[in-house]
């Protein structure tokens, strides 16, 4: 998943990031969707954190900055927190959904 690029972003009652990438060494293509249905945090390139809540409309606009960005890190903690870093320094922090 590292190196995959955000190729599409869609909003409705979810936030959907469509990820794609080609591994030149392995010869396969990654096609995956990251679907967020619960509140999450978005870190912009300036380092500011924004609370995001899928389904609330225009307040999700900062997430559009992820379009075209490549993933540089993906981490899942032992407590179920998903943290994703992007090439421009932005990031996502998604907590576990009870």
N, C-alpha and C positions, 0 to 999 in steps of 0.2 A: 504494500500500500504506500510505502514511502516513495515519493516521486510521482505518484498519481496526481492528476490535475483536476481542479473543479471545472467541469465542462458545462454544467447547467445548474441553475438554482431556481427552485419553484417554491411558492408560498401558497398555502391555503390554511387548513387547520393544523398543518405540519410545516416544517421547513425541510426541504429535500435538496441535498447536494448530490449531484450525479458526478461520480469520479471516473476518470478514464486514464489509461496510460499503457504504453507499450514497453515491455522489457526487451531491449535489443539482444541481450545475452540468451534469454530463455525462449524468445520468440512467441510469447503469448500476450494477449491484451487483457488488461484489467477493466472490467465494467462493473461498477458497484454503485449503490445508492446508500447514502447515509440519511436516514429519516429521523428527524427530531420531532417528538410529539409532546415533550415536557419542557418547562423552562430550562434555559442554559445560559452560560456566560460567553460573551464574545469579547476578545481583547483586540483593540485596533492597533494599527502600526505605531501609534504614539504611546502605547502601553496602557491606555485607559480601558477599564472593564465596563461592559454594557450588559445589563440584565435583559435577556430576550425571552419572549413568551410567544410560542407559535400561535397563529390565528389572530393576532392583534393588529395586523395591517402595517401601516407606514412606519411604525416604530422598529420594524425589522430591517429597514433600509440599510443600516450599516453592514449587514451580512452580505450585501451585494458586492462589497469590496473583495470577497473571496473568489469571485469569478476569475478564472484563469490562473489562480494561485496553485502552486504545487505543495503537497504535503511534505514536511521535513521531519516530523516526528509524530508518533502515535504511541500512547501509553495508556494502559488500563491498570488502575491501582487494585490492590487486594480488596478494597472496599467498593469496587465497581465504578469508580470515576474514570471517564474517558477524557483524555486530554490530547488535543491535536494541535500541532504547530505548523505554520505555513511559511513559505519562503520569504514573505515580506515582513515577518515578525509578528503577524497577527496570530490569533489562536482561538480555540474553542475549549470550553470546560463543561462537560456534561455529567451531572451527578446521576447516581442510580435512581431509578423510579421505583418507589415502594410498591 
